[in-house]
């Protein structure tokens, strides 16, 4: 009797389970959520590498920051190999700051490789070779670990 009772109280043997796999629908919904969020107000997003991050400020500001011309602005920082900030207004050329004092950009959801983001007058494409963003005038920039150029 004692043996039966002891066996009944023994913990179950550990089971080996495969690690949880990402839910593809959830990943796609995250991308859609970023697009919807951006279309409706301020937003942040970053590259899968974590080396590039962007802040989108819609026309009329985000309650704290106002762009120099009062219009929409996209600000993207590259961390490595040197910290740089690229700012793009809705109309006009890209400005580049290679001496950034407030190096703490971004965060937010990861925009996966192959994703397209659009907010206000801006469009961005996230590729493994880097992030490329443009404005309504066709001015653009590309940021990655190996490249930082404006057109």
C-alpha angles and dihedrals in degrees: 000000000000092000093052091052092049092050091050091055096046114112117254114261114261115266124217113230129180112249113263113272121223114264105241092206089053092052091050091047089052091055091047089048091055091051092048092046093051093047090056104041149320117342145173128210137167142202119262088247091058089228097106127045134172139202120203118203113187124218109289093035133257099274094268108042128045121195117237093255097034091244131109118299136191117203119188127181129200115205105192145079085005128354111253134166124210117193124191126186123204089261126023141033132323117264118211126205115192093173102059114176099188100054100177105099132168137326122171129120120343113250102216123228109274093030125129120212126193130183127161109318093344135095127185133185120200113211133163088252091057147285118299120191132178139182134221091275092056095251111142149169138206123211129188139129090273100035141043112168139146130208 
